[in-house]
Amino acid sequence: MADTVTLSINDEQVTVPRGTLVIDAATQMGIEIPVFCSHPKLDPVACCRQCLVEMEGPRGTMLNTACNMPCMPDMVVRTNTPAVQAAQEANLAFILLHHPLDCPICDKGGECPLQDMTMRFGPGVSQLVEPKRRAQKNYDISDTIVLDQERCVICWRCVRYLEEWEEKPQLGLFERGGDTIIDVQPGTCVDAKTSGNIIDICPVGALTNRGSRFQYRPWQVERTPTISLHDPMGNNISVDTRNGTEVRRILGRENMGVNDQFITDRDRFCHHWVGHPDRLTKPLVRHSPNEQLTEVSWPEALDFAARRLQEVSTAAGPVGLGAIGSAKLSNESNYLLQRMARQHLQTPNVDHRQGGDVKAAPTGVPSLAHLMQPQYGPKPEADLIILFGVDPAEEIPMLDVHLKRAISRGGSRQISIHPRQTESGRRGQSLQYRPGLELALVQSLARAALTHTNADDAVPSGWSQTSPVRTGVLQADIESVAGALAASENAVIICGPDITQQTDGEEVRQALHCLATATGHAERLAFIGLDANSQGCHDVGVVPNRLPGGEAVDNHPARQRLESLWQGTLPDGIGLTYSQMLEGCGEDIKGLYVMGADPASENARWAENLGRLDLLIVQELFLTATAQQADIVLPARSWVEVDGTFTNMERRVQRSPKAVDIHGSEAAPDWLILDHLCGRLSDHSQGYASVQAITAEIAEAIPAYRDIAWDTLGELGQVCARPELDARVEAPVPFAEEGAPSSTALRLFRGRTFYDSSRFCTLTDVVANLIPEPYLAVNPVDLARRDIGDGSEVTVGNDYGSLTVTVRADETVAPGTAFMPEGLGRQPVGTVLNGRYWEWVSLAAA
């Protein structure tokens, strides 16, 4: 059978791939056919009947819908006959019968397909003399989305998106005939984490953004193509601004290599903090411990910061200083921070949250496109996706959406390995293990996999002889997963940072490498971070054990290359990690420079330790808990107010251009603050004319980035090569379980929630009610043993600290374990975790 078909549209021949819809063939020829229900990202349903065209067939010429009719050989189609024009005009007249005439106040006015179609294809006057039908207006179907049922044209796009992409049938059609309306399905709510996309695909103003209603007119906004910074996907967005000073709304933007054209609700709604009055606008200085922070000029603040850094360095030595960057900031800002620390302060102590403490540096997934099933396109290359310690539904929702499509439409299989029964884990097979037993579990998987493969020569013999340990996972499930990996041709193993952020993290990483090697998937073993620029932070060297480019700090050629580029010397040795610096405040660390991080909010003990420093400099957007303790606070601009680049979880470097400028603020870009400070710390500082100059230097410093340039990145970004993985597999290290301090102790582990207590969410009114209160999830069996009721106040604690929090009975948490989300309220779970992702704790009624 031929792969193409030839047909005639308006007496012109066209050849298209077999399966192409008539409407798409016409679009390819530049012929417009009006549509409402049809959308290139959704299955065709032909319910609006606006796309009627003439088709010749065995029974003569008839009107048929173009949006669901595949092209056939020798088909004859006409879109411009009187019959077609009459049908389109009549259909528009019916749609307009009860449509309200509120275009002047409708958010869709000016970019509304119904307006455009009416002008081009509709009747000039209305024939309706009876009163229009009434329905609900300003109807909140969720905290973030408002429905106007009178404007709805019953295209089903919103219903279909939630069913086809989110697999959550939360909207439906009710009543019949002319009384048909869209409404929320009984017993459900519209809570899909990408539900805001139904606003974008609605062809009229029936669905609007509750946070941006009546805040813009489409012809009065300027649109900037950029990216979102809420997770490591780097979803492509468009930021609409008014007068270049106010963000009015955020829309999804198509990038078929990242997010298709859809975005998460955090990407869309959480932007009201940008121009918030609580933003820092001027530098603040505390000249003595007993003084309050007072506003000063930039020269005074930078001079004071440089002088105090030099004084602390002289008194405590360079190793008494530390620098903390942020995976929420750009490559350029982080690169300049580590250069300042290593070259100008001569300290190796530079890191970011979940940087050096995580033993497996992120490698990035081989390709996001291999995990995606677009509406029209090839099936995903990955036939098996293993999620180890990752909860995409909460942490990376657009990845979760891609995986749903890959499984339901692409034929892929998913296996989730996690300490909790997650929403993502409900698809396919799920292995629930006890936190802290990752090494034992992976060794068991590797041992089982070797019985299915001929990889004895690829791995040391000891891997087939590791001792079995009870991990909470049935041996039959271990054998099943190992067999699936061995049978798979293109398995992708995606590992989160938590599983290697512990004492035996390096051994876990090595065991995963053995498992992937034994099953033939070493090239598709992917370690990822969970923040927007986790990959970029490692690439530019904001870790204590790696230089820019991922080179070891003792790699002599790499050191020479950097010293030549920077025209300076580098300090020797491996520095302290993020948690080590914060544990050592006041002892090993006397001065700390913190950029874009808030460790005081993560751990009560760290907050106390920060008060013991001789010098604390904080570079921030808001007066955070950490900034409140600082001696110097330097106000920074946000990602939407500066140029920068970010590297996502597939190592795609993407531009984030400046979109707004906040009037009346003296806040400066992070890179510019560091540049001026470096100039005060050293007479040999080169200085940069623009952020693009730093991007160019990064391309010189990092071999994988050598082809990266601001002007050539374009709007879709550029993927850097993954680093070559060490092919060696070391002999296994015997697993030694950490003993429980008591027979009643629980394994407490942390995780993330989609909405948290960060200012990005709390300062956005429409999502503030969606932020959970702090809670502890415990299996009902463990609560019953302690005679603790659901919803009670409990105290969890250990030698590191204690917390009082509300407990929830939760069967998704295994007996003997407890789960507490991080980043909620003023009860930081990090207080009892000691810089790890799990710890033993006691549990008692408060």
C-alpha positions in Angstrom: 0.0 0.0 0.0 1.4 3.4 -1.0 2.4 5.8 1.8 0.8 8.7 0.0 -2.5 9.6 -1.6 -3.3 12.2 -4.3 -6.6 14.1 -4.3 -8.1 17.2 -5.7 -9.2 20.2 -3.6 -10.8 23.1 -5.5 -9.6 21.6 -8.8 -5.9 21.5 -7.6 -4.0 18.3 -7.2 -2.2 17.6 -3.9 -0.3 14.6 -2.6 -0.3 13.9 1.2 0.7 11.1 3.5 -1.9 8.4 3.9 -4.1 9.1 6.9 -4.0 12.9 6.5 -7.3 14.6 7.2 -8.9 16.6 4.5 -8.8 19.8 6.6 -5.0 19.4 7.1 -4.5 18.8 3.3 -6.4 22.0 2.6 -4.4 23.9 5.2 -1.2 22.6 3.5 -2.5 24.2 0.2 -3.3 27.5 1.9 -7.0 26.9 1.8 -8.9 28.0 4.9 -11.8 25.8 6.2 -13.5 27.3 9.3 -13.5 25.1 12.4 -14.4 25.2 16.1 -14.3 21.7 17.4 -11.2 20.7 15.4 -7.8 21.2 17.1 -4.5 19.8 15.9 -3.7 18.4 19.4 -7.1 16.6 19.9 -8.9 13.7 18.3 -11.4 14.8 15.6 -15.1 14.6 16.6 -16.9 16.7 13.9 -19.4 18.0 16.4 -19.5 21.7 15.4 -20.3 21.0 11.7 -18.5 24.2 10.7 -16.1 22.5 8.4 -18.6 21.2 5.9 -17.2 20.8 2.4 -18.5 19.2 -0.8 -17.1 15.8 -1.6 -17.8 13.8 -4.8 -18.6 10.1 -4.2 -20.4 7.1 -5.8 -23.7 8.6 -4.7 -22.9 12.0 -6.1 -21.9 15.2 -4.4 -22.6 15.6 -0.7 -21.6 17.8 2.2 -19.2 16.2 4.6 -17.0 17.3 7.5 -13.4 17.9 6.6 -12.0 17.6 10.1 -12.5 13.9 10.5 -12.4 12.6 7.0 -9.1 11.0 5.9 -7.9 11.8 2.4 -8.5 9.0 -0.1 -7.0 8.4 -3.5 -8.7 10.4 -6.3 -11.0 12.2 -3.8 -12.5 15.4 -5.1 -13.2 18.1 -2.6 -14.5 21.6 -3.0 -14.6 24.3 -0.3 -15.9 27.3 -2.2 -19.2 26.3 -3.7 -22.5 28.1 -3.0 -23.7 25.1 -1.1 -20.7 25.1 1.2 -20.9 28.8 1.8 -24.6 28.5 2.6 -23.9 25.7 5.1 -21.1 27.5 6.8 -23.2 30.7 7.1 -26.2 28.8 8.4 -24.1 27.0 11.0 -22.6 30.2 12.2 -26.0 31.7 12.5 -27.1 28.9 14.7 -24.0 29.2 16.9 -24.7 33.0 17.3 -28.4 32.5 18.1 -27.8 32.5 21.9 -24.2 33.8 22.0 -24.1 36.9 24.2 -23.0 40.2 22.5 -20.4 41.0 25.1 -17.3 41.1 22.9 -16.2 44.5 24.3 -15.7 43.1 27.7 -14.8 39.5 26.8 -11.1 38.5 27.4 -11.1 36.7 24.1 -12.1 39.8 22.1 -9.5 40.6 19.5 -8.2 37.1 19.3 -11.5 35.2 19.1 -11.9 32.6 16.3 -15.7 33.1 16.5 -15.3 36.8 15.8 -12.9 36.0 12.9 -15.1 33.3 11.4 -18.3 35.4 11.7 -16.5 38.3 9.8 -15.3 35.9 7.0 -17.9 33.2 6.8 -21.0 34.3 8.8 -24.2 36.2 8.1 -24.3 39.9 8.1 -27.4 40.2 10.3 -29.1 38.0 12.9 -32.5 36.5 12.3 -33.2 36.0 16.0 -36.0 38.2 17.5 -36.8 36.0 20.5 -34.9 36.5 23.8 -31.6 34.7 24.0 -31.2 31.7 26.2 -29.6 32.3 29.6 -27.0 30.2 31.4 -24.5 30.6 34.2 -21.9 33.3 33.9 -18.8 33.9 36.0 -19.0 30.3 37.1 -15.9 29.1 39.0 -15.3 25.5 37.9 -12.0 25.6 39.9 -9.9 28.1 41.9 -8.2 29.2 38.7 -10.7 28.8 35.8 -14.0 30.7 35.2 -16.7 29.3 32.9 -19.3 31.4 31.1 -21.8 28.9 29.8 -23.6 31.4 27.6 -20.5 31.9 25.5 -19.8 28.1 25.0 -20.2 26.8 21.5 -20.2 23.1 22.6 -16.9 22.3 20.8 -15.9 19.7 23.4 -12.3 20.9 23.3 -12.1 21.3 27.1 -13.8 17.9 27.7 -11.5 16.2 25.2 -8.3 17.7 26.5 -8.9 16.5 30.0 -9.8 13.0 28.8 -7.2 12.6 26.0 -4.2 14.2 27.7 -4.8 14.2 31.4 -7.0 11.0 31.5 -9.3 12.8 33.9 -12.9 13.1 32.7 -13.7 16.1 34.9 -15.9 18.0 32.5 -18.9 16.8 30.5 -21.9 17.8 28.5 -25.3 18.0 30.2 -28.9 18.6 29.0 -29.8 18.0 25.4 -30.3 19.9 22.1 -30.3 23.7 22.4 -30.1 23.4 26.2 -26.7 21.5 26.1 -24.1 23.0 28.5 -20.6 22.2 29.7 -20.3 21.5 33.4 -18.2 19.7 36.0 -18.9 16.0 36.3 -20.8 15.1 39.5 -18.6 14.0 42.3 -15.4 15.5 40.7 -13.6 18.8 40.5 -11.4 20.3 37.9 -8.0 19.7 39.6 -5.8 18.3 36.8 -2.4 19.9 37.1 -2.5 21.1 33.5 -6.2 22.1 33.5 -5.4 25.7 32.5 -4.6 24.5 29.0 -8.4 24.3 28.3 -8.3 28.1 28.5 -5.9 28.3 25.6 -7.7 25.9 23.4 -11.2 27.2 24.0 -12.2 28.9 20.7 -14.3 31.5 22.4 -14.3 33.3 25.8 -16.2 30.6 27.6 -13.1 29.6 29.7 -11.0 32.4 31.2 -8.1 32.8 33.6 -9.4 33.8 37.0 -6.1 35.5 37.9 -6.0 37.5 34.6 -9.6 38.3 33.8 -10.2 41.9 32.6 -6.4 42.6 33.1 -5.5 42.9 29.4 -6.7 43.4 25.8 -4.9 41.3 23.3 -3.9 44.2 21.1 -2.4 46.1 24.0 0.1 43.4 25.2 3.6 42.6 24.1 4.4 38.9 23.8 7.8 37.5 24.8 8.7 33.9 24.0 10.5 32.4 27.1 10.4 29.4 29.4 9.0 28.5 32.8 11.1 27.9 35.8 8.9 25.7 38.0 10.4 22.3 37.2 13.2 20.8 35.1 11.1 20.4 31.9 11.7 24.0 30.9 8.2 24.3 29.4 8.0 26.9 26.7 5.7 29.8 27.5 4.8 33.2 26.2 4.7 36.1 28.7 2.2 38.9 27.8 3.1 42.2 29.3 1.5 45.7 29.4 3.7 48.8 28.9 6.7 46.6 29.5 6.2 46.8 33.2 3.4 44.4 34.2 2.9 40.7 33.5 -0.7 40.3 32.5 -0.9 36.6 31.6 1.2 33.5 30.6 0.3 31.2 27.7 1.6 27.9 26.5 4.0 27.9 23.5 4.7 25.0 21.2 8.0 23.2 21.3 7.6 19.6 20.1 10.9 18.6 21.8 9.8 19.7 25.3 6.1 20.4 26.1 4.3 20.0 22.8 2.2 23.2 23.3 0.9 22.6 26.8 2.1 23.9 30.2 1.3 23.2 33.9 -1.0 25.3 36.0 2.0 26.6 38.0 3.6 27.8 34.8 0.4 29.6 33.9 -1.0 31.1 37.1 1.9 31.6 39.5 3.3 35.0 38.2 1.7 37.6 40.4 4.8 37.8 42.7 6.7 39.5 39.9 5.6 43.0 40.6 4.5 42.4 44.2 5.1 45.3 46.7 7.0 42.9 49.0 9.9 42.7 46.5 13.2 44.0 47.6 14.0 47.2 45.8 17.2 48.6 47.5 20.3 47.2 49.1 20.2 46.6 52.8 23.1 46.6 55.3 23.5 45.7 59.0 26.7 47.3 60.2 26.7 45.6 63.6 24.8 42.6 65.0 22.5 44.7 67.1 21.5 47.0 64.3 18.5 46.7 62.0 18.9 46.3 58.2 18.9 49.8 56.7 18.8 50.9 53.0 22.0 52.1 51.4 23.2 52.9 47.9 24.6 50.2 45.6 28.2 51.5 45.8 28.1 51.5 49.6 26.6 48.0 49.8 29.1 46.5 47.3 32.1 48.2 48.9 31.0 46.9 52.3 30.4 43.4 51.0 33.9 43.3 49.3 35.6 44.6 52.4 33.9 42.2 54.8 34.6 39.2 52.5 38.2 40.1 52.4 38.3 40.6 56.2 36.7 37.2 56.9 39.0 35.5 54.4 42.1 37.0 56.1 40.9 35.9 59.5 39.6 32.4 58.7 41.4 31.7 55.5 39.7 31.2 52.1 38.2 27.9 53.2 36.3 29.7 55.8 34.1 31.2 53.1 31.3 29.5 51.2 29.0 30.3 48.3 25.5 28.8 47.7 23.9 29.1 44.3 20.5 28.2 43.1 19.0 25.8 40.5 16.2 28.4 40.0 18.7 30.9 38.5 20.3 31.1 35.1 23.5 29.4 33.9 25.2 32.8 33.6 24.5 33.8 37.2 25.5 30.5 38.6 28.7 30.4 36.5 29.7 33.8 37.7 29.1 32.8 41.3 31.3 29.8 41.2 34.0 31.8 39.3 33.9 34.5 42.0 34.2 31.8 44.7 37.0 29.8 43.1 39.0 32.6 41.5 38.5 35.7 43.5 37.7 34.2 47.0 39.9 31.2 46.4 37.5 28.9 48.2 36.4 25.5 46.9 33.2 25.6 49.0 30.5 26.2 46.3 27.3 24.3 45.9 23.5 24.5 45.6 20.6 22.6 47.1 20.6 18.9 46.0 24.0 19.5 44.3 27.1 17.9 45.9 24.9 16.1 48.5 23.4 14.0 45.7 26.0 11.4 44.8 24.7 10.9 41.2 25.3 14.1 39.2 22.4 14.6 36.7 23.1 13.3 33.2 19.7 14.3 31.7 17.3 12.0 29.8 18.5 11.0 26.4 15.6 12.7 24.7 12.2 14.0 25.9 10.8 13.3 22.4 11.5 9.6 22.9 9.0 9.7 25.8 6.3 11.7 23.9 3.3 10.6 21.9 2.2 13.7 19.8 -1.2 13.8 18.3 0.1 13.1 14.8 3.6 11.7 14.8 5.7 8.6 15.5 5.3 6.4 18.6 7.7 7.0 21.4 11.0 5.1 21.0 11.0 4.1 24.7 9.1 0.9 25.1 9.7 0.8 28.9 10.0 3.7 31.3 11.3 3.0 34.8 10.6 5.8 37.3 12.9 5.4 40.4 12.3 7.8 43.2 10.4 10.2 40.9 6.8 11.4 41.3 6.1 13.2 38.0 2.5 14.0 38.9 3.6 16.3 41.7 7.2 17.2 40.6 7.1 17.3 36.8 3.4 17.3 35.6 4.1 17.8 31.9 6.4 14.8 31.9 3.5 12.9 33.6 1.2 14.0 30.8 3.7 12.8 28.2 4.0 9.4 30.0 0.2 9.0 30.1 0.1 9.4 26.3 3.1 7.2 25.7 1.4 4.4 27.6 -2.2 4.8 26.5 -1.5 5.7 22.8 2.1 4.8 22.2 2.2 1.3 23.6 4.9 2.0 26.1 5.0 0.4 29.5 5.8 2.1 32.8 7.1 0.8 36.1 7.2 3.0 39.1 9.6 2.4 42.0 8.9 4.7 45.0 8.4 4.6 48.8 4.8 5.8 48.3 2.0 4.8 46.0 2.0 7.9 43.8 -0.6 9.0 41.3 2.0 8.4 38.5 2.5 4.9 39.9 -1.1 3.9 39.3 -0.3 3.3 35.7 1.3 0.0 35.1 3.4 -1.9 37.7 4.4 -0.2 41.0 7.1 -1.3 43.4 6.8 0.2 46.9 9.9 -0.1 49.0 11.0 1.1 52.4 13.2 4.3 52.2 16.8 3.7 53.0 16.8 0.3 51.3 17.5 1.5 47.8 20.8 -0.2 47.6 19.4 -3.5 48.6 16.6 -3.2 46.2 18.8 -2.3 43.2 21.2 -5.1 44.0 18.3 -7.5 44.1 17.1 -6.2 40.7 20.6 -6.5 39.3 21.0 -10.1 40.6 17.7 -11.1 39.1 18.5 -9.3 35.8 21.7 -11.3 35.4 19.6 -14.5 35.3 17.8 -13.1 32.2 20.9 -11.8 30.3 24.3 -12.9 29.1 26.0 -9.9 30.7 28.4 -11.8 33.0 31.4 -10.4 31.2 30.1 -6.8 31.5 29.8 -6.8 35.2 31.9 -8.3 38.0 30.8 -11.7 39.2 30.0 -10.4 42.7 26.8 -8.8 41.4 25.1 -12.2 40.9 26.0 -13.2 44.5 24.8 -10.3 46.6 22.7 -11.3 49.6 19.0 -10.8 49.5 17.5 -8.3 51.9 13.9 -7.6 52.8 13.0 -4.3 51.2 9.2 -4.5 51.3 9.1 -5.6 47.7 8.0 -9.1 46.8 10.6 -11.3 45.1 8.1 -12.1 42.3 7.8 -8.3 41.6 11.6 -8.0 41.5 11.8 -10.9 39.0 9.1 -9.3 36.9 10.8 -5.9 36.7 14.2 -7.5 36.0 12.6 -9.6 33.3 10.9 -6.6 31.7 14.2 -4.7 31.6 16.0 -7.6 30.1 13.3 -8.1 27.4 13.0 -4.4 26.6 14.8 -3.0 23.5 14.7 0.7 24.5 14.1 1.1 28.2 14.7 4.5 29.9 15.5 4.5 33.6 14.8 7.9 35.2 16.2 8.4 38.7 15.3 11.2 41.0 17.9 12.9 43.2 16.6 11.6 46.6 17.7 8.0 46.1 21.4 8.9 46.0 21.2 11.7 48.7 22.2 9.5 51.6 25.2 7.8 53.1 25.3 5.0 50.5 24.3 7.2 47.6 27.5 6.4 45.6 26.8 2.7 46.0 23.2 3.2 44.9 24.4 5.0 41.8 26.9 2.2 41.0 24.2 -0.4 41.5 21.9 1.4 39.1 24.8 1.5 36.6 25.3 -2.2 37.0 21.5 -2.9 36.5 21.4 -0.7 33.3 24.6 -2.3 31.9 23.4 -5.8 32.6 20.2 -5.2 30.7 21.7 -3.3 27.9 20.3 0.2 28.8 23.4 2.0 30.2 23.1 4.7 27.6 19.5 5.4 28.7 20.2 5.6 32.5 19.1 9.1 33.4 19.8 10.9 36.7 17.8 14.1 36.9 17.3 17.1 39.3 13.9 18.5 40.1 14.5 22.2 39.7 14.5 24.4 36.6 18.3 24.5 36.2 19.5 21.5 38.2 21.3 20.3 35.1 22.8 23.7 34.4 24.0 24.2 37.9 26.1 21.0 37.6 27.3 21.9 34.1 28.6 25.3 35.1 30.3 24.0 38.2 28.2 25.0 41.1 29.2 21.9 43.0 32.2 21.4 45.3 33.7 18.4 43.5 33.3 19.4 39.8 34.6 22.2 37.7 32.6 23.8 34.9 32.0 21.1 32.3 31.7 18.3 34.9 35.5 17.8 35.2 36.9 16.6 38.5 38.5 19.4 40.5 41.9 17.6 40.3 41.8 17.2 36.5 44.9 19.0 35.5 44.1 19.8 31.8 40.7 21.1 32.9 42.2 23.3 35.6 44.8 24.7 33.1 42.1 25.5 30.6 40.1 27.4 33.1 43.1 29.2 34.6 44.1 30.4 31.2 40.5 31.5 30.4 40.1 33.3 33.7 43.7 34.5 33.9 43.9 33.4 37.6 44.5 30.4 39.8 42.1 27.8 41.2 42.0 26.5 44.8 43.0 22.9 45.5 40.8 20.2 46.8 37.1 19.3 47.1 35.0 21.8 48.9 32.1 21.4 51.3 28.6 20.5 50.1 25.4 22.5 50.7 24.5 20.7 53.9 28.1 20.5 55.1 28.4 24.3 54.8 25.2 24.9 56.7 26.1 22.4 59.4 29.5 24.0 59.7 28.3 27.6 60.0 30.2 29.4 62.8 32.9 26.6 62.9 34.4 25.6 59.5 32.4 28.3 57.7 32.7 31.9 59.0 31.3 33.7 55.9 28.6 32.6 53.5 27.3 34.1 50.2 23.8 32.9 49.4 22.2 33.6 46.0 18.6 32.6 45.4 18.4 30.1 48.2 16.6 30.1 51.6 18.2 27.4 53.8 16.8 28.9 57.0 13.3 27.9 55.8 14.4 24.3 55.3 15.8 23.4 58.7 15.4 25.0 62.1 18.9 24.0 63.1 20.4 25.6 59.9 18.5 28.8 60.7 20.1 28.8 64.1 23.6 28.1 62.6 23.3 31.0 60.2 23.2 33.3 63.2 26.6 32.2 64.2 28.3 33.4 61.0 30.7 36.4 61.1 29.3 37.4 57.7 26.1 36.5 55.8 25.4 38.0 52.4 22.1 37.2 50.7 21.1 38.0 47.1 17.4 37.7 46.8 14.0 38.8 45.5 12.3 38.9 48.9 13.3 39.3 52.5 13.3 35.6 53.1 14.0 33.9 56.4 17.6 33.7 55.4 17.7 37.3 54.3 16.3 38.5 57.6 19.5 37.2 59.3 21.9 38.6 56.7 24.4 41.4 57.3 24.0 42.5 53.6 21.0 42.0 51.4 21.3 42.6 47.7 18.0 43.0 45.7 17.9 40.9 42.6 15.7 40.8 39.5 13.6 37.8 38.6 13.9 35.5 35.6 11.3 37.5 33.6 13.2 40.8 34.2 16.6 39.7 32.8 18.2 37.8 30.0 19.6 34.3 30.7 19.8 30.7 29.7 18.7 27.5 31.4 19.4 23.8 30.8 16.5 21.5 31.2 16.4 17.8 32.0 17.4 16.6 28.5 20.3 19.1 28.5 18.5 21.5 26.2 19.8 25.0 26.7 17.0 27.5 26.2 16.8 31.3 26.2 14.9 33.3 28.8 14.7 36.8 27.4 13.8 39.8 29.4 10.1 40.6 29.3 9.4 43.3 31.9 11.2 46.1 33.7 9.9 46.9 37.2 9.7 50.7 37.6 10.9 52.3 40.8 13.1 49.4 41.8 16.9 49.5 42.1 17.1 45.7 42.0 19.8 44.4 39.6 20.4 41.2 37.7 22.2 38.5 39.7 25.1 38.4 37.2 25.6 42.1 37.2 25.7 42.2 41.0 28.4 39.5 41.0 30.3 41.2 38.2 30.5 44.5 40.1 31.5 42.6 43.3 34.2 40.7 41.5 35.6 44.1 40.3 35.9 45.2 43.9 37.5 41.9 45.1 40.2 41.9 42.4 41.9 44.3 40.1 42.2 41.5 37.6 38.5 41.0 37.2 37.6 41.2 33.4 34.0 42.5 33.7 31.2 41.7 31.2 29.4 44.0 28.9 26.2 41.9 28.9 24.8 38.5 29.9 25.4 37.4 26.4 29.2 37.8 27.0 28.9 35.4 29.9 27.1 32.9 27.7 29.9 33.1 25.2 32.5 32.5 28.0 30.5 29.5 29.1 30.8 28.1 25.6 34.6 28.4 25.9 34.8 26.9 29.4 32.5 23.9 28.8 33.2 21.6 25.8 29.6 20.3 25.7 28.4 24.0 25.3 30.9 25.0 22.6 28.2 25.4 20.0 25.9 27.4 22.3 25.5 31.1 21.5 22.6 33.4 22.5 21.8 34.4 18.9 21.7 30.8 17.6 19.7 29.3 20.3 16.5 30.6 18.8 13.1 30.1 20.5 13.3 26.3 20.8 16.8 25.9 22.3 19.6 23.5 21.5 20.4 20.1 23.0 23.9 19.6 24.3 25.6 16.2 24.1 25.3 13.9 27.1 28.6 13.2 28.9 30.2 9.9 28.2 29.4 7.6 31.1 32.1 5.5 32.7 31.6 2.1 31.3 33.3 0.4 34.2 31.1 -1.4 36.8 32.7 -1.7 40.2 32.3 -4.7 42.4 29.2 -4.5 44.7 29.5 -3.1 48.2 27.7 -5.3 50.8 24.5 -3.6 52.0 24.5 -2.6 55.6 21.1 -1.6 56.9 20.9 1.3 59.3 19.4 -0.1 62.5 16.3 1.5 64.0 16.8 3.3 67.3 13.7 1.6 68.7 11.2 -1.0 67.8 8.5 1.7 67.2 10.6 4.1 65.1 9.3 5.0 61.6 11.2 5.7 58.5 10.2 9.4 57.7 10.8 10.5 54.1 10.1 13.7 52.3 8.6 14.7 48.9 7.2 17.6 47.0 3.7 18.9 46.4 2.6 20.6 43.2 1.7 23.8 45.2 3.9 24.8 48.2 4.4 27.7 50.5 7.0 29.4 48.4 6.2 33.0 47.5 5.7 32.0 43.9 2.4 30.3 45.1 1.4 32.2 48.3 1.5 35.6 46.5 -0.8 34.3 43.7 -4.3 34.6 45.1 -6.0 32.1 42.8 -3.7 29.2 44.0 -3.3 30.3 47.6 -6.2 28.1 48.7 -4.7 25.1 46.9 -1.6 25.0 49.0 -1.9 22.1 51.5 -1.4 22.7 55.2 1.6 20.9 56.7 0.8 17.3 57.4 2.3 14.0 58.2 1.0 10.9 56.3 1.1 7.7 58.2 -0.4 4.3 57.4 -3.6 3.6 59.4 -2.0 0.4 60.9 0.7 2.5 62.5 -1.8 5.0 63.8 -3.9 2.3 65.3 -1.0 0.7 67.1 -0.3 4.1 68.8 -4.0 4.9 69.4 -3.7 8.1 67.4 -6.7 9.3 65.4 -6.8 10.7 61.9 -6.4 14.5 62.0 -4.7 14.6 65.4 -1.8 16.7 66.4 1.4 14.6 66.7 5.0 15.1 67.5 7.7 13.6 65.3 11.3 13.8 66.3 14.8 12.4 66.7 18.2 13.6 67.9 18.2 16.4 65.2 15.0 18.1 66.3 11.2 17.7 66.5 8.0 18.9 64.8 4.4 19.2 65.8 2.1 18.6 62.9 -1.3 17.2 61.9 -1.3 13.6 61.0 -3.3 12.0 58.1 -4.2 8.3 57.8 -2.9 7.4 54.4 -2.8 4.0 52.8 -0.5 5.1 50.1 2.3 5.1 52.7 3.6 1.7 53.7 3.4 0.4 57.3 6.6 1.4 59.2 7.1 4.6 57.1 5.8 8.1 57.2 5.7 10.8 54.6 5.9 14.6 55.0 6.0 17.1 52.1 8.7 19.7 52.2 8.1 23.4 51.6 4.8 23.7 53.5 4.1 26.3 56.1 6.5 26.8 59.0 7.1 23.2 59.8 10.3 22.3 57.8 10.6 18.5 57.6 14.3 19.1 57.0 14.6 19.8 60.8 14.5 16.0 61.4 16.2 14.8 58.2 19.7 16.0 58.8 20.3 17.0 55.1 19.1 13.6 53.8 15.8 12.6 52.3 14.8 10.1 55.1 15.6 9.5 58.7 14.3 7.4 61.7 11.8 9.3 63.8 9.6 8.6 66.8 5.8 9.4 66.6 3.6 10.3 69.6 0.4 12.2 70.2 1.1 15.9 70.9 
